[in-house]
Amino acid sequence: MISKLPRWVWAGAWALAFVAGIVNVVGLLGFEHQAVTHLTGTTSMLAAALAAHDGAAALHFSAIIGSFVAGTVLSLKTAVERIFREK
Protein backbone atom coordinates (compact mmCIF):
# COMPACT_ATOMS: atom_id res chain seq x y z
CA MET A 1 0.00 0.00 0.00
CA ILE A 2 1.26 3.48 -0.82
CA SER A 3 1.82 5.45 2.37
CA LYS A 4 2.61 8.73 0.63
CA LEU A 5 1.00 9.73 -2.64
CA PRO A 6 3.25 11.02 -5.41
CA ARG A 7 3.26 14.76 -6.03
CA TRP A 8 1.56 14.37 -9.44
CA VAL A 9 -1.46 12.74 -7.78
CA TRP A 10 -1.93 15.77 -5.52
CA ALA A 11 -1.48 18.16 -8.45
CA GLY A 12 -4.03 16.18 -10.48
CA ALA A 13 -6.49 16.11 -7.60
CA TRP A 14 -6.26 19.87 -7.16
CA ALA A 15 -6.62 20.44 -10.91
CA LEU A 16 -9.69 18.20 -11.12
CA ALA A 17 -11.31 19.89 -8.13
CA PHE A 18 -10.60 23.32 -9.64
CA VAL A 19 -12.05 22.36 -13.03
CA ALA A 20 -15.10 20.77 -11.39
CA GLY A 21 -15.70 24.00 -9.49
CA ILE A 22 -15.44 26.05 -12.66
CA VAL A 23 -17.83 23.74 -14.51
CA ASN A 24 -20.31 23.92 -11.65
CA VAL A 25 -20.19 27.73 -11.49
CA VAL A 26 -20.59 28.11 -15.26
CA GLY A 27 -23.44 25.61 -15.24
CA LEU A 28 -25.05 27.27 -12.25
CA LEU A 29 -24.95 30.68 -13.92
CA GLY A 30 -25.78 29.49 -17.42
CA PHE A 31 -28.38 26.73 -17.02
CA GLU A 32 -31.28 28.21 -15.05
CA HIS A 33 -29.26 28.06 -11.85
CA GLN A 34 -28.95 24.27 -11.98
CA ALA A 35 -25.74 22.69 -10.71
CA VAL A 36 -24.41 20.40 -13.43
CA THR A 37 -21.87 18.42 -11.42
CA HIS A 38 -24.49 17.01 -9.07
CA LEU A 39 -27.24 15.41 -11.10
CA THR A 40 -29.74 14.66 -8.36
CA GLY A 41 -31.36 18.10 -8.56
CA THR A 42 -31.29 18.12 -12.35
CA THR A 43 -32.85 14.65 -12.47
CA SER A 44 -35.58 15.77 -10.07
CA MET A 45 -36.26 18.83 -12.23
CA LEU A 46 -36.44 16.56 -15.30
CA ALA A 47 -38.96 14.32 -13.55
CA ALA A 48 -41.05 17.36 -12.56
CA ALA A 49 -40.94 18.70 -16.13
CA LEU A 50 -42.03 15.32 -17.50
CA ALA A 51 -44.86 15.09 -14.97
CA ALA A 52 -46.02 18.59 -15.93
CA HIS A 53 -45.78 17.75 -19.65
CA ASP A 54 -43.35 20.67 -20.12
CA GLY A 55 -41.46 19.52 -23.21
CA ALA A 56 -39.10 22.50 -23.40
CA ALA A 57 -37.96 22.11 -19.79
CA ALA A 58 -37.69 18.32 -20.17
CA LEU A 59 -35.50 18.78 -23.24
CA HIS A 60 -33.40 21.34 -21.39
CA PHE A 61 -32.78 19.10 -18.38
CA SER A 62 -32.20 16.08 -20.61
CA ALA A 63 -29.53 18.07 -22.46
CA ILE A 64 -27.80 18.93 -19.18
CA ILE A 65 -27.78 15.28 -18.09
CA GLY A 66 -26.70 14.14 -21.56
CA SER A 67 -23.85 16.66 -21.62
CA PHE A 68 -22.64 15.45 -18.24
CA VAL A 69 -22.76 11.80 -19.33
CA ALA A 70 -21.02 12.60 -22.64
CA GLY A 71 -18.28 14.47 -20.80
CA THR A 72 -17.82 11.56 -18.42
CA VAL A 73 -17.56 9.06 -21.28
CA LEU A 74 -15.11 11.28 -23.16
CA SER A 75 -12.96 11.69 -20.04
CA LEU A 76 -12.92 7.94 -19.46
CA LYS A 77 -12.07 7.24 -23.10
CA THR A 78 -9.23 9.75 -23.00
CA ALA A 79 -7.87 8.37 -19.73
CA VAL A 80 -8.01 4.75 -20.91
CA GLU A 81 -6.27 5.60 -24.18
CA ARG A 82 -3.55 7.44 -22.29
CA ILE A 83 -3.05 4.58 -19.85
CA PHE A 84 -2.72 1.98 -22.63
CA ARG A 85 -0.45 4.26 -24.67
CA GLU A 86 1.98 4.49 -21.75
CA LYS A 87 2.21 0.71 -21.39
C-alpha positions in Angstrom: 0.0 0.0 0.0 1.3 3.5 -0.8 1.8 5.4 2.4 2.6 8.7 0.6 1.0 9.7 -2.6 3.2 11.0 -5.4 3.3 14.8 -6.0 1.6 14.4 -9.4 -1.5 12.7 -7.8 -1.9 15.8 -5.5 -1.5 18.2 -8.4 -4.0 16.2 -10.5 -6.5 16.1 -7.6 -6.3 19.9 -7.2 -6.6 20.4 -10.9 -9.7 18.2 -11.1 -11.3 19.9 -8.1 -10.6 23.3 -9.6 -12.0 22.4 -13.0 -15.1 20.8 -11.4 -15.7 24.0 -9.5 -15.4 26.1 -12.7 -17.8 23.7 -14.5 -20.3 23.9 -11.7 -20.2 27.7 -11.5 -20.6 28.1 -15.3 -23.4 25.6 -15.2 -25.0 27.3 -12.3 -24.9 30.7 -13.9 -25.8 29.5 -17.4 -28.4 26.7 -17.0 -31.3 28.2 -15.1 -29.3 28.1 -11.8 -28.9 24.3 -12.0 -25.7 22.7 -10.7 -24.4 20.4 -13.4 -21.9 18.4 -11.4 -24.5 17.0 -9.1 -27.2 15.4 -11.1 -29.7 14.7 -8.4 -31.4 18.1 -8.6 -31.3 18.1 -12.4 -32.8 14.7 -12.5 -35.6 15.8 -10.1 -36.3 18.8 -12.2 -36.4 16.6 -15.3 -39.0 14.3 -13.5 -41.0 17.4 -12.6 -40.9 18.7 -16.1 -42.0 15.3 -17.5 -44.9 15.1 -15.0 -46.0 18.6 -15.9 -45.8 17.7 -19.7 -43.3 20.7 -20.1 -41.5 19.5 -23.2 -39.1 22.5 -23.4 -38.0 22.1 -19.8 -37.7 18.3 -20.2 -35.5 18.8 -23.2 -33.4 21.3 -21.4 -32.8 19.1 -18.4 -32.2 16.1 -20.6 -29.5 18.1 -22.5 -27.8 18.9 -19.2 -27.8 15.3 -18.1 -26.7 14.1 -21.6 -23.9 16.7 -21.6 -22.6 15.4 -18.2 -22.8 11.8 -19.3 -21.0 12.6 -22.6 -18.3 14.5 -20.8 -17.8 11.6 -18.4 -17.6 9.1 -21.3 -15.1 11.3 -23.2 -13.0 11.7 -20.0 -12.9 7.9 -19.5 -12.1 7.2 -23.1 -9.2 9.8 -23.0 -7.9 8.4 -19.7 -8.0 4.8 -20.9 -6.3 5.6 -24.2 -3.5 7.4 -22.3 -3.0 4.6 -19.9 -2.7 2.0 -22.6 -0.5 4.3 -24.7 2.0 4.5 -21.8 2.2 0.7 -21.4 
